[in-house]
């Protein structure tokens, strides 16, 4: 049985500060997918698994989209979110490779500066993303991304699954005249030729589909309420645990490692799972001082959080004490 495939292309990096492009949150992309799934005829009448392929130049986006969509259902549609969070292009963007203080290189510029196998792998990453997005029954992106535009054009050119498909949605559709003007001098056709449409009317709230997630981590929630909800979840030792590796992406700045760990943790919490941080912040915290403080067993198994932060939950504290006691006994 052919089950629906949805595609998201979320540009970060230089597009976040691009004068022609405002920042679109992962929730805005997820909301478009959710609304489409509620309306799509192929999701009616039976329990359907909708696969959502996420393409982005930032590894953070995949976890964010998972956190929004996998805990909810849209009518009879359930979501499985897939994508890459270890690609060469993501590493180049998330670690600010080739960037300067006064300039953030675009993805095209970064790939041009790569050499050898790295450049080859980056090219394959981009071509694979375009291929997958062009095969999606529903695709949401932005007009200011050339990758998104190529995928939309290819989808039209091959006329893939027209009966089950929907036109591509541009979150920045109102900006089409500016985009047309930017490319007109280079012979780039108007984006309207690719059959883009505006974001569908939001009659179905993503927050309402997941009251627990919306209460704990929704936009506008009171900070004290959020903290209390997280503490209660983390204290429930019967819940499933999701490990969050604080050491990826390798080579990233300390602030970037913190940001990505936070977003992965948010995704786990939205799914109702306890969070357990693992790994080390590279040379920032993998030190003998920390190892001597907590002991080698805890240091190797838990990582830097066991030394520099309070335990994530009472369950985690018990596990650390048990590990330390076992090490002493041996």
C-alpha positions as protocol buffer text, in pm:
chain_id: "A"
residue {
  index: 1
  type: UNK
  ca { x: 0 y: 0 z: 0 }
}
residue {
  index: 2
  type: UNK
  ca { x: 132 y: 342 z: -91 }
}
residue {
  index: 3
  type: UNK
  ca { x: 144 y: 552 z: 224 }
}
residue {
  index: 4
  type: UNK
  ca { x: 190 y: 929 z: 214 }
}
residue {
  index: 5
  type: UNK
  ca { x: 532 y: 1093 z: 218 }
}
residue {
  index: 6
  type: UNK
  ca { x: 569 y: 1454 z: 330 }
}
residue {
  index: 7
  type: UNK
  ca { x: 882 y: 1662 z: 290 }
}
residue {
  index: 8
  type: UNK
  ca { x: 1022 y: 1958 z: 483 }
}
residue {
  index: 9
  type: UNK
  ca { x: 1314 y: 2172 z: 374 }
}
residue {
  index: 10
  type: UNK
  ca { x: 1418 y: 2409 z: 653 }
}
residue {
  index: 11
  type: UNK
  ca { x: 1710 y: 2640 z: 584 }
}
residue {
  index: 12
  type: UNK
  ca { x: 1908 y: 2777 z: 873 }
}
residue {
  index: 13
  type: UNK
  ca { x: 2259 y: 2926 z: 872 }
}
residue {
  index: 14
  type: UNK
  ca { x: 2284 y: 3236 z: 656 }
}
residue {
  index: 15
  type: UNK
  ca { x: 1910 y: 3230 z: 581 }
}
residue {
  index: 16
  type: UNK
  ca { x: 1839 y: 3318 z: 943 }
}
residue {
  index: 17
  type: UNK
  ca { x: 1994 y: 3661 z: 888 }
}
residue {
  index: 18
  type: UNK
  ca { x: 1904 y: 3697 z: 518 }
}
residue {
  index: 19
  type: UNK
  ca { x: 1733 y: 4030 z: 445 }
}
residue {
  index: 20
  type: UNK
  ca { x: 1496 y: 3853 z: 205 }
}
residue {
  index: 21
  type: UNK
  ca { x: 1400 y: 3578 z: 445 }
}
residue {
  index: 22
  type: UNK
  ca { x: 1263 y: 3584 z: 799 }
}
residue {
  index: 23
  type: UNK
  ca { x: 1330 y: 3298 z: 1039 }
}
residue {
  index: 24
  type: UNK
  ca { x: 1066 y: 3025 z: 1028 }
}
residue {
  index: 25
  type: UNK
  ca { x: 1047 y: 2801 z: 1334 }
}
residue {
  index: 26
  type: UNK
  ca { x: 1034 y: 2425 z: 1315 }
}
residue {
  index: 27
  type: UNK
  ca { x: 688 y: 2447 z: 1465 }
}
residue {
  index: 28
  type: UNK
  ca { x: 566 y: 2644 z: 1161 }
}
residue {
  index: 29
  type: UNK
  ca { x: 690 y: 2369 z: 929 }
}
residue {
  index: 30
  type: UNK
  ca { x: 536 y: 2100 z: 1150 }
}
residue {
  index: 31
  type: UNK
  ca { x: 205 y: 2288 z: 1163 }
}
residue {
  index: 32
  type: UNK
  ca { x: 184 y: 2286 z: 781 }
}
residue {
  index: 33
  type: UNK
  ca { x: 243 y: 1910 z: 774 }
}
residue {
  index: 34
  type: UNK
  ca { x: -15 y: 1856 z: 1047 }
}
residue {
  index: 35
  type: UNK
  ca { x: -280 y: 2065 z: 868 }
}
residue {
  index: 36
  type: UNK
  ca { x: -216 y: 1884 z: 537 }
}
residue {
  index: 37
  type: UNK
  ca { x: -244 y: 1543 z: 703 }
}
residue {
  index: 38
  type: UNK
  ca { x: -577 y: 1637 z: 862 }
}
residue {
  index: 39
  type: UNK
  ca { x: -709 y: 1742 z: 522 }
}
residue {
  index: 40
  type: UNK
  ca { x: -545 y: 1480 z: 295 }
}
residue {
  index: 41
  type: UNK
  ca { x: -786 y: 1224 z: 153 }
}
residue {
  index: 42
  type: UNK
  ca { x: -529 y: 944 z: 164 }
}
residue {
  index: 43
  type: UNK
  ca { x: -526 y: 964 z: 545 }
}
residue {
  index: 44
  type: UNK
  ca { x: -900 y: 906 z: 585 }
}
residue {
  index: 45
  type: UNK
  ca { x: -1075 y: 581 z: 656 }
}
residue {
  index: 46
  type: UNK
  ca { x: -780 y: 382 z: 790 }
}
residue {
  index: 47
  type: UNK
  ca { x: -483 y: 405 z: 1021 }
}
residue {
  index: 48
  type: UNK
  ca { x: -209 y: 554 z: 802 }
}
residue {
  index: 49
  type: UNK
  ca { x: 157 y: 606 z: 877 }
}
residue {
  index: 50
  type: UNK
  ca { x: 277 y: 932 z: 725 }
}
residue {
  index: 51
  type: UNK
  ca { x: 652 y: 946 z: 679 }
}
residue {
  index: 52
  type: UNK
  ca { x: 797 y: 1297 z: 705 }
}
residue {
  index: 53
  type: UNK
  ca { x: 1139 y: 1347 z: 545 }
}
residue {
  index: 54
  type: UNK
  ca { x: 1328 y: 1643 z: 691 }
}
residue {
  index: 55
  type: UNK
  ca { x: 1607 y: 1810 z: 493 }
}
residue {
  index: 56
  type: UNK
  ca { x: 1799 y: 2090 z: 660 }
}
residue {
  index: 57
  type: UNK
  ca { x: 2145 y: 2239 z: 682 }
}
residue {
  index: 58
  type: UNK
  ca { x: 2119 y: 2221 z: 1063 }
}
residue {
  index: 59
  type: UNK
  ca { x: 2117 y: 1893 z: 1256 }
}
residue {
  index: 60
  type: UNK
  ca { x: 1888 y: 2048 z: 1519 }
}
residue {
  index: 61
  type: UNK
  ca { x: 1581 y: 2062 z: 1293 }
}
residue {
  index: 62
  type: UNK
  ca { x: 1525 y: 1685 z: 1269 }
}
residue {
  index: 63
  type: UNK
  ca { x: 1491 y: 1650 z: 1645 }
}
residue {
  index: 64
  type: UNK
  ca { x: 1264 y: 1953 z: 1667 }
}
residue {
  index: 65
  type: UNK
  ca { x: 1025 y: 1820 z: 1402 }
}
residue {
  index: 66
  type: UNK
  ca { x: 1022 y: 1478 z: 1568 }
}
residue {
  index: 67
  type: UNK
  ca { x: 932 y: 1643 z: 1895 }
}
residue {
  index: 68
  type: UNK
  ca { x: 635 y: 1820 z: 1739 }
}
residue {
  index: 69
  type: UNK
  ca { x: 491 y: 1547 z: 1514 }
}
residue {
  index: 70
  type: UNK
  ca { x: 571 y: 1201 z: 1648 }
}
residue {
  index: 71
  type: UNK
  ca { x: 374 y: 1239 z: 1976 }
}
residue {
  index: 72
  type: UNK
  ca { x: 55 y: 1344 z: 1791 }
}
residue {
  index: 73
  type: UNK
  ca { x: -182 y: 1210 z: 1529 }
}
residue {
  index: 74
  type: UNK
  ca { x: -379 y: 1400 z: 1264 }
}
residue {
  index: 75
  type: UNK
  ca { x: -710 y: 1221 z: 1233 }
}
residue {
  index: 76
  type: UNK
  ca { x: -607 y: 867 z: 1139 }
}
residue {
  index: 77
  type: UNK
  ca { x: -254 y: 974 z: 1040 }
}
residue {
  index: 78
  type: UNK
  ca { x: 43 y: 893 z: 1262 }
}
residue {
  index: 79
  type: UNK
  ca { x: 383 y: 1043 z: 1190 }
}
residue {
  index: 80
  type: UNK
  ca { x: 728 y: 893 z: 1151 }
}
residue {
  index: 81
  type: UNK
  ca { x: 997 y: 1158 z: 1104 }
}
residue {
  index: 82
  type: UNK
  ca { x: 1319 y: 1065 z: 924 }
}
residue {
  index: 83
  type: UNK
  ca { x: 1619 y: 1253 z: 791 }
}
residue {
  index: 84
  type: UNK
  ca { x: 1989 y: 1309 z: 835 }
}
residue {
  index: 85
  type: UNK
  ca { x: 2144 y: 1472 z: 1142 }
}
residue {
  index: 86
  type: UNK
  ca { x: 2508 y: 1382 z: 1073 }
}
residue {
  index: 87
  type: UNK
  ca { x: 2566 y: 1517 z: 722 }
}
residue {
  index: 88
  type: UNK
  ca { x: 2875 y: 1702 z: 603 }
}
residue {
  index: 89
  type: UNK
  ca { x: 2665 y: 2005 z: 511 }
}
residue {
  index: 90
  type: UNK
  ca { x: 2505 y: 2019 z: 857 }
}
residue {
  index: 91
  type: UNK
  ca { x: 2841 y: 1996 z: 1027 }
}
residue {
  index: 92
  type: UNK
  ca { x: 2974 y: 2278 z: 807 }
}
residue {
  index: 93
  type: UNK
  ca { x: 2679 y: 2501 z: 897 }
}
residue {
  index: 94
  type: UNK
  ca { x: 2642 y: 2412 z: 1266 }
}
residue {
  index: 95
  type: UNK
  ca { x: 3014 y: 2446 z: 1339 }
}
residue {
  index: 96
  type: UNK
  ca { x: 3041 y: 2770 z: 1135 }
}
residue {
  index: 97
  type: UNK
  ca { x: 3297 y: 2621 z: 899 }
}
residue {
  index: 98
  type: UNK
  ca { x: 3436 y: 2888 z: 661 }
}
residue {
  index: 99
  type: UNK
  ca { x: 3244 y: 3164 z: 842 }
}
residue {
  index: 100
  type: UNK
  ca { x: 3396 y: 3495 z: 949 }
}
residue {
  index: 101
  type: UNK
  ca { x: 3300 y: 3745 z: 1215 }
}
residue {
  index: 102
  type: UNK
  ca { x: 3136 y: 3974 z: 959 }
}
residue {
  index: 103
  type: UNK
  ca { x: 3001 y: 3710 z: 722 }
}
residue {
  index: 104
  type: UNK
  ca { x: 2809 y: 3382 z: 739 }
}
residue {
  index: 105
  type: UNK
  ca { x: 2879 y: 3177 z: 428 }
}
residue {
  index: 106
  type: UNK
  ca { x: 2579 y: 3040 z: 243 }
}
residue {
  index: 107
  type: UNK
  ca { x: 2562 y: 2667 z: 176 }
}
residue {
  index: 108
  type: UNK
  ca { x: 2670 y: 2709 z: -187 }
}
residue {
  index: 109
  type: UNK
  ca { x: 2978 y: 2901 z: -73 }
}
residue {
  index: 110
  type: UNK
  ca { x: 3065 y: 2640 z: 189 }
}
residue {
  index: 111
  type: UNK
  ca { x: 3043 y: 2352 z: -59 }
}
residue {
  index: 112
  type: UNK
  ca { x: 3262 y: 2541 z: -307 }
}
residue {
  index: 113
  type: UNK
  ca { x: 3531 y: 2574 z: -37 }
}
residue {
  index: 114
  type: UNK
  ca { x: 3529 y: 2204 z: 48 }
}
residue {
  index: 115
  type: UNK
  ca { x: 3787 y: 1968 z: -96 }
}
residue {
  index: 116
  type: UNK
  ca { x: 3809 y: 1604 z: -200 }
}
residue {
  index: 117
  type: UNK
  ca { x: 3585 y: 1349 z: -31 }
}
residue {
  index: 118
  type: UNK
  ca { x: 3420 y: 1614 z: 185 }
}
residue {
  index: 119
  type: UNK
  ca { x: 3303 y: 1805 z: -123 }
}
residue {
  index: 120
  type: UNK
  ca { x: 3184 y: 1482 z: -287 }
}
residue {
  index: 121
  type: UNK
  ca { x: 2987 y: 1378 z: 21 }
}
residue {
  index: 122
  type: UNK
  ca { x: 2830 y: 1725 z: 55 }
}
residue {
  index: 123
  type: UNK
  ca { x: 2716 y: 1712 z: -308 }
}
residue {
  index: 124
  type: UNK
  ca { x: 2560 y: 1369 z: -256 }
}
residue {
  index: 125
  type: UNK
  ca { x: 2383 y: 1498 z: 58 }
}
residue {
  index: 126
  type: UNK
  ca { x: 2226 y: 1784 z: -136 }
}
residue {
  index: 127
  type: UNK
  ca { x: 2125 y: 1572 z: -437 }
}
residue {
  index: 128
  type: UNK
  ca { x: 1966 y: 1313 z: -208 }
}
residue {
  index: 129
  type: UNK
  ca { x: 1766 y: 1582 z: -27 }
}
residue {
  index: 130
  type: UNK
  ca { x: 1641 y: 1722 z: -359 }
}
residue {
  index: 131
  type: UNK
  ca { x: 1542 y: 1376 z: -480 }
}
residue {
  index: 132
  type: UNK
  ca { x: 1348 y: 1290 z: -164 }
}
residue {
  index: 133
  type: UNK
  ca { x: 1171 y: 1626 z: -147 }
}
residue {
  index: 134
  type: UNK
  ca { x: 1071 y: 1604 z: -514 }
}
residue {
  index: 135
  type: UNK
  ca { x: 904 y: 1266 z: -446 }
}
residue {
  index: 136
  type: UNK
  ca { x: 696 y: 1389 z: -152 }
}
residue {
  index: 137
  type: UNK
  ca { x: 318 y: 1397 z: -182 }
}
residue {
  index: 138
  type: UNK
  ca { x: 330 y: 1717 z: 19 }
}
residue {
  index: 139
  type: UNK
  ca { x: 628 y: 1949 z: 48 }
}
residue {
  index: 140
  type: UNK
  ca { x: 679 y: 2264 z: 256 }
}
residue {
  index: 141
  type: UNK
  ca { x: 976 y: 2494 z: 212 }
}
residue {
  index: 142
  type: UNK
  ca { x: 1066 y: 2852 z: 122 }
}
residue {
  index: 143
  type: UNK
  ca { x: 1107 y: 3039 z: -206 }
}
residue {
  index: 144
  type: UNK
  ca { x: 1442 y: 3183 z: -101 }
}
residue {
  index: 145
  type: UNK
  ca { x: 1605 y: 2840 z: -102 }
}
residue {
  index: 146
  type: UNK
  ca { x: 1732 y: 2714 z: -437 }
}
residue {
  index: 147
  type: UNK
  ca { x: 1725 y: 2355 z: -313 }
}
residue {
  index: 148
  type: UNK
  ca { x: 1358 y: 2385 z: -233 }
}
residue {
  index: 149
  type: UNK
  ca { x: 1286 y: 2543 z: -569 }
}
residue {
  index: 150
  type: UNK
  ca { x: 1473 y: 2272 z: -759 }
}
residue {
  index: 151
  type: UNK
  ca { x: 1281 y: 2003 z: -569 }
}
residue {
  index: 152
  type: UNK
  ca { x: 949 y: 2173 z: -647 }
}
residue {
  index: 153
  type: UNK
  ca { x: 1041 y: 2209 z: -1015 }
}
residue {
  index: 154
  type: UNK
  ca { x: 1152 y: 1847 z: -1040 }
}
residue {
  index: 155
  type: UNK
  ca { x: 830 y: 1731 z: -876 }
}
residue {
  index: 156
  type: UNK
  ca { x: 633 y: 1915 z: -1147 }
}
residue {
  index: 157
  type: UNK
  ca { x: 862 y: 1796 z: -1428 }
}
residue {
  index: 158
  type: UNK
  ca { x: 823 y: 1426 z: -1352 }
}
residue {
  index: 159
  type: UNK
  ca { x: 457 y: 1467 z: -1254 }
}
residue {
  index: 160
  type: UNK
  ca { x: 506 y: 1234 z: -961 }
}
residue {
  index: 161
  type: UNK
  ca { x: 186 y: 1076 z: -817 }
}
residue {
  index: 162
  type: UNK
  ca { x: -43 y: 1363 z: -922 }
}
residue {
  index: 163
  type: UNK
  ca { x: -352 y: 1197 z: -779 }
}
residue {
  index: 164
  type: UNK
  ca { x: -202 y: 1176 z: -430 }
}
residue {
  index: 165
  type: UNK
  ca { x: 6 y: 1491 z: -443 }
}
residue {
  index: 166
  type: UNK
  ca { x: -44 y: 1851 z: -339 }
}
residue {
  index: 167
  type: UNK
  ca { x: 130 y: 2164 z: -468 }
}
residue {
  index: 168
  type: UNK
  ca { x: 439 y: 2275 z: -271 }
}
residue {
  index: 169
  type: UNK
  ca { x: 376 y: 2516 z: 15 }
}
residue {
  index: 170
  type: UNK
  ca { x: 603 y: 2818 z: 63 }
}
residue {
  index: 171
  type: UNK
  ca { x: 604 y: 2967 z: 412 }
}
residue {
  index: 172
  type: UNK
  ca { x: 735 y: 3289 z: 254 }
}
residue {
  index: 173
  type: UNK
  ca { x: 488 y: 3290 z: -35 }
}
residue {
  index: 174
  type: UNK
  ca { x: 405 y: 3659 z: 15 }
}
residue {
  index: 175
  type: UNK
  ca { x: 768 y: 3731 z: -75 }
}
residue {
  index: 176
  type: UNK
  ca { x: 741 y: 3588 z: -426 }
}
residue {
  index: 177
  type: UNK
  ca { x: 777 y: 3922 z: -608 }
}
residue {
  index: 178
  type: UNK
  ca { x: 1109 y: 3993 z: -434 }
}
residue {
  index: 179
  type: UNK
  ca { x: 1233 y: 3644 z: -516 }
}
residue {
  index: 180
  type: UNK
  ca { x: 1125 y: 3685 z: -876 }
}
residue {
  index: 181
  type: UNK
  ca { x: 1309 y: 4015 z: -897 }
}
residue {
  index: 182
  type: UNK
  ca { x: 1630 y: 3869 z: -752 }
}
residue {
  index: 183
  type: UNK
  ca { x: 1647 y: 3591 z: -1010 }
}
residue {
  index: 184
  type: UNK
  ca { x: 1503 y: 3769 z: -1311 }
}
residue {
  index: 185
  type: UNK
  ca { x: 1832 y: 3926 z: -1416 }
}
residue {
  index: 186
  type: UNK
  ca { x: 2000 y: 3583 z: -1423 }
}
residue {
  index: 187
  type: UNK
  ca { x: 1729 y: 3421 z: -1628 }
}
residue {
  index: 188
  type: UNK
  ca { x: 1579 y: 3234 z: -1332 }
}
residue {
  index: 189
  type: UNK
  ca { x: 1206 y: 3184 z: -1389 }
}
residue {
  index: 190
  type: UNK
  ca { x: 940 y: 3314 z: -1152 }
}
residue {
  index: 191
  type: UNK
  ca { x: 876 y: 3085 z: -855 }
}
residue {
  index: 192
  type: UNK
  ca { x: 508 y: 3081 z: -949 }
}
residue {
  index: 193
  type: UNK
  ca { x: 602 y: 2858 z: -1242 }
}
residue {
  index: 194
  type: UNK
  ca { x: 682 y: 2587 z: -987 }
}
residue {
  index: 195
  type: UNK
  ca { x: 317 y: 2599 z: -865 }
}
residue {
  index: 196
  type: UNK
  ca { x: 395 y: 2710 z: -511 }
}
residue {
  index: 197
  type: UNK
  ca { x: 97 y: 2799 z: -292 }
}
residue {
  index: 198
  type: UNK
  ca { x: 66 y: 2984 z: 41 }
}
residue {
  index: 199
  type: UNK
  ca { x: 51 y: 2802 z: 372 }
}
residue {
  index: 200
  type: UNK
  ca { x: -294 y: 2643 z: 418 }
}
residue {
  index: 201
  type: UNK
  ca { x: -537 y: 2802 z: 659 }
}
residue {
  index: 202
  type: UNK
  ca { x: -464 y: 2672 z: 1006 }
}
residue {
  index: 203
  type: UNK
  ca { x: -795 y: 2516 z: 1112 }
}
residue {
  index: 204
  type: UNK
  ca { x: -621 y: 2244 z: 1310 }
}
residue {
  index: 205
  type: UNK
  ca { x: -395 y: 2334 z: 1600 }
}
residue {
  index: 206
  type: UNK
  ca { x: -85 y: 2126 z: 1659 }
}
residue {
  index: 207
  type: UNK
  ca { x: -94 y: 2223 z: 2028 }
}
residue {
  index: 208
  type: UNK
  ca { x: -452 y: 2102 z: 2070 }
}
residue {
  index: 209
  type: UNK
  ca { x: -354 y: 1764 z: 1926 }
}
residue {
  index: 210
  type: UNK
  ca { x: -104 y: 1715 z: 2208 }
}
residue {
  index: 211
  type: UNK
  ca { x: -236 y: 1882 z: 2525 }
}
residue {
  index: 212
  type: UNK
  ca { x: 38 y: 1740 z: 2748 }
}
residue {
  index: 213
  type: UNK
  ca { x: 318 y: 1864 z: 2525 }
}
residue {
  index: 214
  type: UNK
  ca { x: 147 y: 2199 z: 2476 }
}
residue {
  index: 215
  type: UNK
  ca { x: 100 y: 2244 z: 2850 }
}
residue {
  index: 216
  type: UNK
  ca { x: 456 y: 2153 z: 2937 }
}
residue {
  index: 217
  type: UNK
  ca { x: 650 y: 2314 z: 2653 }
}
residue {
  index: 218
  type: UNK
  ca { x: 408 y: 2516 z: 2442 }
}
residue {
  index: 219
  type: UNK
  ca { x: 460 y: 2871 z: 2323 }
}
residue {
  index: 220
  type: UNK
  ca { x: 358 y: 3126 z: 2583 }
}
residue {
  index: 221
  type: UNK
  ca { x: 364 y: 2880 z: 2871 }
}
residue {
  index: 222
  type: UNK
  ca { x: 460 y: 3018 z: 3211 }
}
residue {
  index: 223
  type: UNK
  ca { x: 827 y: 2953 z: 3288 }
}
residue {
  index: 224
  type: UNK
  ca { x: 752 y: 2819 z: 3638 }
}
residue {
  index: 225
  type: UNK
  ca { x: 487 y: 2584 z: 3496 }
}
residue {
  index: 226
  type: UNK
  ca { x: 732 y: 2458 z: 3234 }
}
residue {
  index: 227
  type: UNK
  ca { x: 999 y: 2393 z: 3498 }
}
residue {
  index: 228
  type: UNK
  ca { x: 751 y: 2214 z: 3723 }
}
residue {
  index: 229
  type: UNK
  ca { x: 627 y: 1995 z: 3436 }
}
residue {
  index: 230
  type: UNK
  ca { x: 982 y: 1898 z: 3341 }
}
residue {
  index: 231
  type: UNK
  ca { x: 1075 y: 1819 z: 3704 }
}
residue {
  index: 232
  type: UNK
  ca { x: 765 y: 1598 z: 3739 }
}
residue {
  index: 233
  type: UNK
  ca { x: 841 y: 1412 z: 3418 }
}
residue {
  index: 234
  type: UNK
  ca { x: 1207 y: 1363 z: 3507 }
}
residue {
  index: 235
  type: UNK
  ca { x: 1109 y: 1231 z: 3852 }
}
residue {
  index: 236
  type: UNK
  ca { x: 884 y: 961 z: 3703 }
}
residue {
  index: 237
  type: UNK
  ca { x: 1131 y: 670 z: 3697 }
}
residue {
  index: 238
  type: UNK
  ca { x: 877 y: 447 z: 3523 }
}
residue {
  index: 239
  type: UNK
  ca { x: 898 y: 650 z: 3202 }
}
residue {
  index: 240
  type: UNK
  ca { x: 1111 y: 555 z: 2907 }
}
residue {
  index: 241
  type: UNK
  ca { x: 1449 y: 728 z: 2892 }
}
residue {
  index: 242
  type: UNK
  ca { x: 1604 y: 894 z: 2588 }
}
residue {
  index: 243
  type: UNK
  ca { x: 1978 y: 954 z: 2587 }
}
residue {
  index: 244
  type: UNK
  ca { x: 2095 y: 1291 z: 2458 }
}
residue {
  index: 245
  type: UNK
  ca { x: 2458 y: 1297 z: 2345 }
}
residue {
  index: 246
  type: UNK
  ca { x: 2609 y: 1636 z: 2433 }
}
residue {
  index: 247
  type: UNK
  ca { x: 2924 y: 1574 z: 2230 }
}
residue {
  index: 248
  type: UNK
  ca { x: 2775 y: 1612 z: 1880 }
}
residue {
  index: 249
  type: UNK
  ca { x: 2841 y: 1762 z: 1637 }
}
residue {
  index: 250
  type: UNK
  ca { x: 3211 y: 1697 z: 1683 }
}
residue {
  index: 251
  type: UNK
  ca { x: 3420 y: 2011 z: 1667 }
}
residue {
  index: 252
  type: UNK
  ca { x: 3132 y: 2249 z: 1740 }
}
residue {
  index: 253
  type: UNK
  ca { x: 3166 y: 2551 z: 1965 }
}
residue {
  index: 254
  type: UNK
  ca { x: 3055 y: 2514 z: 2327 }
}
residue {
  index: 255
  type: UNK
  ca { x: 2745 y: 2731 z: 2274 }
}
residue {
  index: 256
  type: UNK
  ca { x: 2643 y: 2521 z: 1972 }
}
residue {
  index: 257
  type: UNK
  ca { x: 2681 y: 2198 z: 2168 }
}
residue {
  index: 258
  type: UNK
  ca { x: 2459 y: 2338 z: 2445 }
}
residue {
  index: 259
  type: UNK
  ca { x: 2199 y: 2457 z: 2192 }
}
residue {
  index: 260
  type: UNK
  ca { x: 2177 y: 2122 z: 2013 }
}
residue {
  index: 261
  type: UNK
  ca { x: 2165 y: 1925 z: 2338 }
}
residue {
  index: 262
  type: UNK
  ca { x: 1880 y: 2150 z: 2457 }
}
residue {
  index: 263
  type: UNK
  ca { x: 1677 y: 2095 z: 2142 }
}
residue {
  index: 264
  type: UNK
  ca { x: 1728 y: 1718 z: 2149 }
}
residue {
  index: 265
  type: UNK
  ca { x: 1618 y: 1719 z: 2512 }
}
residue {
  index: 266
  type: UNK
  ca { x: 1310 y: 1925 z: 2424 }
}
residue {
  index: 267
  type: UNK
  ca { x: 1217 y: 1672 z: 2157 }
}
residue {
  index: 268
  type: UNK
  ca { x: 1243 y: 1387 z: 2408 }
}
residue {
  index: 269
  type: UNK
  ca { x: 1037 y: 1571 z: 2670 }
}
residue {
  index: 270
  type: UNK
  ca { x: 765 y: 1647 z: 2415 }
}
residue {
  index: 271
  type: UNK
  ca { x: 735 y: 1273 z: 2357 }
}
residue {
  index: 272
  type: UNK
  ca { x: 689 y: 1216 z: 2730 }
}
residue {
  index: 273
  type: UNK
  ca { x: 1033 y: 1064 z: 2782 }
}
residue {
  index: 274
  type: UNK
  ca { x: 1282 y: 1134 z: 3055 }
}
residue {
  index: 275
  type: UNK
  ca { x: 1611 y: 1282 z: 2939 }
}
residue {
  index: 276
  type: UNK
  ca { x: 1953 y: 1144 z: 3025 }
}
residue {
  index: 277
  type: UNK
  ca { x: 2251 y: 1348 z: 2908 }
}
residue {
  index: 278
  type: UNK
  ca { x: 2557 y: 1154 z: 2796 }
}
residue {
  index: 279
  type: UNK
  ca { x: 2900 y: 1237 z: 2664 }
}
residue {
  index: 280
  type: UNK
  ca { x: 3146 y: 1520 z: 2709 }
}
residue {
  index: 281
  type: UNK
  ca { x: 3170 y: 1873 z: 2578 }
}
residue {
  index: 282
  type: UNK
  ca { x: 3497 y: 1784 z: 2407 }
}
residue {
  index: 283
  type: UNK
  ca { x: 3801 y: 1963 z: 2546 }
}
residue {
  index: 284
  type: UNK
  ca { x: 3576 y: 2199 z: 2738 }
}
residue {
  index: 285
  type: UNK
  ca { x: 3491 y: 1950 z: 3010 }
}
residue {
  index: 286
  type: UNK
  ca { x: 3658 y: 1615 z: 2948 }
}
residue {
  index: 287
  type: UNK
  ca { x: 3917 y: 1660 z: 3220 }
}
residue {
  index: 288
  type: UNK
  ca { x: 4092 y: 1461 z: 3489 }
}
residue {
  index: 289
  type: UNK
  ca { x: 3951 y: 1700 z: 3752 }
}
residue {
  index: 290
  type: UNK
  ca { x: 3599 y: 1591 z: 3664 }
}
residue {
  index: 291
  type: UNK
  ca { x: 3703 y: 1224 z: 3649 }
}
residue {
  index: 292
  type: UNK
  ca { x: 3867 y: 1243 z: 3991 }
}
residue {
  index: 293
  type: UNK
  ca { x: 3557 y: 1412 z: 4137 }
}
residue {
  index: 294
  type: UNK
  ca { x: 3291 y: 1161 z: 4026 }
}
residue {
  index: 295
  type: UNK
  ca { x: 3503 y: 851 z: 3965 }
}
residue {
  index: 296
  type: UNK
  ca { x: 3603 y: 683 z: 3640 }
}
residue {
  index: 297
  type: UNK
  ca { x: 3293 y: 459 z: 3611 }
}
residue {
  index: 298
  type: UNK
  ca { x: 3044 y: 745 z: 3634 }
}
residue {
  index: 299
  type: UNK
  ca { x: 3269 y: 972 z: 3428 }
}
residue {
  index: 300
  type: UNK
  ca { x: 3292 y: 722 z: 3142 }
}
residue {
  index: 301
  type: UNK
  ca { x: 2925 y: 620 z: 3147 }
}
residue {
  index: 302
  type: UNK
  ca { x: 2755 y: 952 z: 3216 }
}
residue {
  index: 303
  type: UNK
  ca { x: 2998 y: 1213 z: 3090 }
}
residue {
  index: 304
  type: UNK
  ca { x: 3044 y: 1574 z: 3189 }
}
residue {
  index: 305
  type: UNK
  ca { x: 2694 y: 1636 z: 3321 }
}
residue {
  index: 306
  type: UNK
  ca { x: 2767 y: 1412 z: 3618 }
}
residue {
  index: 307
  type: UNK
  ca { x: 3041 y: 1654 z: 3723 }
}
residue {
  index: 308
  type: UNK
  ca { x: 2930 y: 2002 z: 3623 }
}
residue {
  index: 309
  type: UNK
  ca { x: 2551 y: 1984 z: 3670 }
}
residue {
  index: 310
  type: UNK
  ca { x: 2304 y: 1844 z: 3918 }
}
residue {
  index: 311
  type: UNK
  ca { x: 2160 y: 1505 z: 3820 }
}
residue {
  index: 312
  type: UNK
  ca { x: 1888 y: 1538 z: 3556 }
}
residue {
  index: 313
  type: UNK
  ca { x: 1644 y: 1343 z: 3776 }
}
residue {
  index: 314
  type: UNK
  ca { x: 1624 y: 1153 z: 4105 }
}
residue {
  index: 315
  type: UNK
  ca { x: 1636 y: 835 z: 3893 }
}
residue {
  index: 316
  type: UNK
  ca { x: 1966 y: 952 z: 3744 }
}
residue {
  index: 317
  type: UNK
  ca { x: 2108 y: 1032 z: 4086 }
}
residue {
  index: 318
  type: UNK
  ca { x: 2023 y: 681 z: 4208 }
}
residue {
  index: 319
  type: UNK
  ca { x: 2191 y: 530 z: 3901 }
}
residue {
  index: 320
  type: UNK
  ca { x: 2506 y: 734 z: 3958 }
}
residue {
  index: 321
  type: UNK
  ca { x: 2523 y: 637 z: 4327 }
}
residue {
  index: 322
  type: UNK
  ca { x: 2475 y: 270 z: 4234 }
}
residue {
  index: 323
  type: UNK
  ca { x: 2750 y: 289 z: 3971 }
}
residue {
  index: 324
  type: UNK
  ca { x: 2987 y: 457 z: 4215 }
}
residue {
  index: 325
  type: UNK
  ca { x: 2912 y: 198 z: 4486 }
}
residue {
  index: 326
  type: UNK
  ca { x: 2972 y: -91 z: 4245 }
}
residue {
  index: 327
  type: UNK
  ca { x: 3304 y: 63 z: 4141 }
}
residue {
  index: 328
  type: UNK
  ca { x: 3413 y: 98 z: 4504 }
}
residue {
  index: 329
  type: UNK
  ca { x: 3312 y: -259 z: 4585 }
}
residue {
  index: 330
  type: UNK
  ca { x: 3516 y: -396 z: 4298 }
}
